[in-house]
Amino acid sequence: MDQNLVPVLPVVSAFLRKEHGLLVDGTSVQARAGGRIEVRNPATGEVIASVADGDEQDVEALVQSAHRAFAGGVWSGLRPADRERILLKFAEVIEAHGEELAQLETLNQGKSIHISRAIEVGASVEYVRYMAGWATKITGETMDVSIAVPQGTRYTAYTRREPAGVVAAIVPWNFPLMIAIWKLIPALAAGCTIVLKPSTETPLTALRLGELALEAGIPPGVVNVLTGRGSRAGQALASHPLVSKISFTGSTDIGKTVAHAAVDNMTRFSLELGGKNPMVVLADADVDKAIQGVLMGGFLNQGQVCAAASRLYIHRSKFDQIVEGVADTVRGMTLGSGLDLTAQVNPLVSSKQQQSVCRYLDIARAEGARVLAGGGKSDRPGYFVQPTVLTNVDHSKTVVREEIFGPVLVAMPFDSVEEAIQLANDTPYGLAASLWTNDLSAVMNLTPSIQAGTVWVNSHVPLDPNLPFGGHKQSGVGREFGRTAVESFTELKSVCIAH
Ligand code: NDP
C-alpha cells in the first residue's frame, strides 16, 4: 500500500454508494422524472457516485418546503440565542465529520486533502462559529424624526431587521463545501430558510451538509438541497416567485442570467462573480516573499480560485528574478491525486475545465506568448494541467483579458507605479488585487486607486469571516462575510409610532 495515499474512510465509500436524492423537508426524495447525474473523480475520470437530476417540478417541491418552514416559524420563530446555540452545534457536527467531508471533497473536486482539511473544513468551521454569533447581534436603529402633522403629535421611530424569507443559495464547483457554508450560515443566523443548489460537478458535500444540519438540530425544511443542472433546476430556482433572496457565486455570465431572473420577481440578489486579479510587485518588494505569494496566490487549488492572482505586474528591476523563481519552483512540482499527501499539483475539476484551460494555452501560443513553465495537460489519466507561467504578453492578448480559472499566470514588467496601477485596473473585473512593497506611503497612496473589492498588501488570497468580500465592476454585487453578509439576508422595516 502507498504510504502517501490517504486511505478512504468506510463511511465515505458508503456515502458514495448511496442512491442520493434531493433533500426536501428533511427527507431524501428521488427526482420525479427519475433522472440521474454522474459524479466523477477528477484524478482518474472515473464515475464515483450519482445524484438526482432535479427539474422544475422538483424545484417547486423544494421551494415549497423552505416556504412552509419559513411561514411556520420553526426557525425564524426561535429565540436568537437558540439559533446561535444550534449553529454552534452545527459547527461541532461539521468538525466531528471533518475528515469524512474533506475526503468527499477531494474525491469529487480534486483538490489536495491538505486544502480540503484546512480550508473546506477547517476555515469553514471557524466561519460557522463566527456567523453563529451574529444570530444574537442583529440590530435596527432608533432615529429622531421631525414629522410636523398632526400638530402636537410626537413620534418614535425605529428600524427592524427581519429575515428575508426563502433563500436560494447557488454555489460553484471550486470550493463547494466552503462556499455553501458562506451562504448557509449567515442566512440561518438571520432566520431564513434555504434551498441550496450545488454545482452539477460537485454536489456531494452539499448533500452531506444537509444531513448534518438535521443532525445538529436544524428543523426539517429549513435547509433543502437541490441537485440538478443549472440551466434547468438552477434557472427554475432563480426564477421562483417564493424565493426572497438569491445568493449566487459563479461566473459573470451566469450571474447576469440569474440577476435577470431575479429582477422579474424583484427578488433580492447578491453575486460573487469572476476575477482576473492583479498582483503588483513594486521595485522595493521582498523577492522571496513575492515568489511565495505568487505560488500561493496563483496556484492554490490549481488556480481555480475567484480571487487568484492571475496577472502579475512586476517592476522591471525584479521581473526576471521573480518570474524565473516562480517558473523554477513550478517546473519541479509533482502531480498527483488530491489524496496523495506528497502531490503538489492536483487535477482540475473536470474534463471540460481541463479542455477550456488548454484551449487558452493554445490561444496564448498562437498570440505569441512565451511559455516559461508548464504549457499543457499531463499525459497521466485525470484532468491535470501543468502549472504554467506565460510571458511576452500584453493587454491585447486573450489570456491577459479573460478569466482562465486554472493554473495559468501571465507576467508583465512595468517601469512606473502609475503604469502598473493603470494596467492593474485595465480589466472589466474588480474582485481582488495585491500590492507588494514595504513602502508605507506607496501603500497608502495607491490602495485607494486600485479598483477591487479587496486589496491585500504583501499577501494574496487570505480571507477572514469578519472582512467583507466581494467584487467591484463585473465581479459582482454585494458582499459576503461580516455584518454585511448577515444583513444581506434581512429586510429592513421602518416602524413609526405616533403618540
Ligand atoms: P457557473 O456560473 O457555471 O455555475 C455556478 C452555479 O450556477 C452552479 O451551481 C451552476 O449549476 C449554476 N447555474 C448554471 N446555470 C444557471 C442558471 N441559468 N440559473 C441558475 N443557476 C445556474 O460557474 P462555475 O461553477 O463554472 O464556477 C466557476 C466560476 O465561478 C468562475 O468564473 C469563478 O470566477 C466564479 N467564482 C467566483 C467566486 C467569487 O466569490 N467571486 C468564487 C468562486 C467561483 P451547474 O453546475 O449545474 O451548471
Residues whose N, C-alpha, C, O or C-beta is under 5 A from the ligand:
A	BS01	NDP	I170 V171 P172 W173 N174 K197 P198 S199 T200 E201 G228 R229 G230 S231 G234 Q235 A238 T249 G250 S251 T252 I254 T257 V258 E272 L273 G274 G275 C306 F405 S475
